[in-house]
């Protein structure tokens, strides 16, 4: 087992984009030298998300306590959790026992045995084909509109494009986005302007949503660098108590693998929408979405898919994003609402990230927040989990916080399978651990309360959530 070296500081300046996962390297520090902080137990940090927030040094979700005190000698039902992400290493030593298998599909026979339109979709579907990466949405839109070199014209044209989606971004914000991200986009910009470069290999038109059956059944990563999906899946469902690697959160979760997020660049709205629909049609009860972007030309199609998933009884768990900003005012996609209008459904929850400290630096500096658009927070900094080829690494991002919540939701559904997405959402929100002291958020470490950062003002807690469902199950079943 490979153990990563870790570095975490609430004040560290990190270079990232809205959908990035952060990888910390360096010598592990022994404590955070800030006022009112306690010594961090670095020997146990690799499992900190499981700690009991009330009795241990870490603000975890009380997962171990849940199993030891509430679920001992109880048998839960399997829960299918679809992970829309990069490829997932379904052969990983700590994950292979937790991969969903389509029992109606015969592997590798070239026949659509279950007649769902996807041939040999044994463990899910790969909407990306052979492509390891793609362009950022910004670059794709600029490429459609005008040459990048003419910045003023590009900004004007881009403003027109996004306004068609109903999003009223101001021109200064667009210009700031272009300027601030020029370094990060440099490679993609060059590719976009060279010989009409197009990374998509599936043969479909990404703007034509009637073309549905493209890609293939190979959900594996294209390289070991494509590690995001494996890490997310491991947080949810790495085999518990096998003395290998780490413990996942939900012991009965089965991971449906949907490769729709490029390792570099932004996901296409079409791939996201069709992934949601695939999951809803093929038995998923929870969908984890650890990705996001600033611009979404077909966000209406994604919202339609969210509504469709709600009609099928599926809960969607969404990462808030890693810009360290208020997404009530700076829009982020995917979302179940447009321009802060009413939500299109009640099956969608958005999660911010905290780190392994119980003090004013608890909220990870990269985490987005929003009193209206973020529901609550979960462990998302320095999360140790599987990566391809039987390895493990500690990664950080709201991408890690979302699967933490998906895992807790899977526990609830495992023991109370009749609960609707609305009921699960209510239980998770009603049972959070409230944080009543002042916190610091964003890279400027602005002082604020948790109640101003999210709808609930708290952190998800598995133990509390299970007790809440046990006590309120009659009322919850009415939802």
PEZI-V23130 format. One record per backbone hydrogen bond with DSSP energy under -1.0 kcal/mol. CO is the residue of the C=O (numbers start at 1). NH is the residue of the N-H. If there is no record, write none. Layout:
co:CO nh:NH
co:CO nh:NH
This chain:
co:9 nh:12
co:17 nh:20
co:18 nh:322
co:22 nh:396
co:32 nh:34
co:34 nh:37
co:40 nh:42
co:41 nh:44
co:44 nh:47
co:45 nh:48
co:47 nh:50
co:48 nh:51
co:49 nh:61
co:50 nh:64
co:51 nh:62
co:52 nh:56
co:58 nh:60
co:61 nh:462
co:62 nh:66
co:63 nh:67
co:64 nh:68
co:65 nh:69
co:66 nh:70
co:66 nh:71
co:71 nh:74
co:79 nh:254
co:80 nh:285
co:80 nh:286
co:81 nh:256
co:82 nh:288
co:83 nh:258
co:85 nh:260
co:85 nh:261
co:88 nh:90
co:89 nh:92
co:92 nh:95
co:92 nh:96
co:94 nh:239
co:95 nh:98
co:98 nh:255
co:101 nh:103
co:102 nh:105
co:111 nh:113
co:112 nh:115
co:120 nh:122
co:122 nh:102
co:123 nh:257
co:125 nh:259
co:126 nh:216
co:128 nh:131
co:132 nh:263
co:135 nh:266
co:136 nh:140
co:137 nh:141
co:138 nh:142
co:139 nh:143
co:140 nh:144
co:141 nh:145
co:142 nh:146
co:149 nh:151
co:150 nh:154
co:151 nh:155
co:152 nh:156
co:153 nh:157
co:154 nh:158
co:155 nh:159
co:156 nh:160
co:157 nh:161
co:158 nh:162
co:159 nh:163
co:160 nh:164
co:162 nh:167
co:163 nh:166
co:167 nh:169
co:170 nh:174
co:171 nh:175
co:172 nh:176
co:173 nh:177
co:174 nh:178
co:175 nh:179
co:176 nh:180
co:177 nh:181
co:179 nh:182
co:181 nh:185
co:185 nh:189
co:186 nh:190
co:187 nh:191
co:188 nh:192
co:189 nh:193
co:191 nh:194
co:194 nh:197
co:205 nh:208
co:208 nh:211
co:210 nh:212
co:212 nh:214
co:216 nh:126
co:217 nh:219
co:219 nh:88
co:223 nh:226
co:225 nh:227
co:227 nh:231
co:228 nh:232
co:229 nh:233
co:230 nh:234
co:231 nh:235
co:232 nh:236
co:233 nh:237
co:234 nh:238
co:235 nh:249
co:236 nh:250
co:238 nh:248
co:250 nh:253
co:252 nh:79
co:254 nh:81
co:255 nh:100
co:256 nh:83
co:257 nh:125
co:258 nh:85
co:258 nh:260
co:259 nh:127
co:264 nh:134
co:268 nh:272
co:269 nh:273
co:270 nh:274
co:271 nh:275
co:272 nh:276
co:273 nh:277
co:274 nh:278
co:275 nh:279
co:276 nh:280
co:277 nh:281
co:278 nh:282
co:279 nh:284
co:285 nh:315
co:286 nh:82
co:287 nh:317
co:288 nh:84
co:289 nh:291
co:289 nh:319
co:293 nh:333
co:296 nh:299
co:298 nh:302
co:299 nh:303
co:300 nh:304
co:301 nh:305
co:302 nh:306
co:303 nh:307
co:304 nh:308
co:305 nh:309
co:306 nh:310
co:307 nh:311
co:309 nh:314
co:310 nh:313
co:315 nh:287
co:316 nh:349
co:317 nh:289
co:318 nh:351
co:321 nh:368
co:325 nh:369
co:326 nh:329
co:326 nh:330
co:333 nh:293
co:336 nh:344
co:338 nh:341
co:347 nh:316
co:349 nh:318
co:350 nh:375
co:350 nh:376
co:351 nh:320
co:352 nh:378
co:353 nh:364
co:354 nh:380
co:354 nh:381
co:355 nh:357
co:359 nh:362
co:360 nh:440
co:362 nh:355
co:364 nh:367
co:366 nh:324
co:369 nh:327
co:370 nh:374
co:374 nh:455
co:375 nh:456
co:376 nh:352
co:377 nh:460
co:378 nh:354
co:380 nh:397
co:383 nh:395
co:385 nh:393
co:387 nh:391
co:391 nh:387
co:393 nh:385
co:395 nh:383
co:396 nh:22
co:397 nh:400
co:398 nh:402
co:401 nh:405
co:402 nh:406
co:403 nh:407
co:404 nh:408
co:405 nh:409
co:406 nh:410
co:407 nh:411
co:408 nh:412
co:409 nh:413
co:410 nh:414
co:411 nh:415
co:412 nh:416
co:414 nh:77
co:416 nh:419
co:420 nh:424
co:421 nh:425
co:422 nh:426
co:423 nh:427
co:424 nh:428
co:425 nh:429
co:426 nh:430
co:427 nh:431
co:433 nh:459
co:439 nh:448
co:441 nh:446
co:446 nh:441
co:448 nh:439
co:449 nh:452
co:450 nh:453
co:453 nh:370
co:457 nh:435
co:458 nh:377
co:459 nh:433
co:461 nh:465
co:462 nh:466
co:463 nh:467
co:464 nh:468
co:465 nh:469
co:466 nh:470
co:467 nh:471
co:468 nh:472
co:472 nh:476
co:473 nh:477
co:475 nh:478
co:476 nh:479
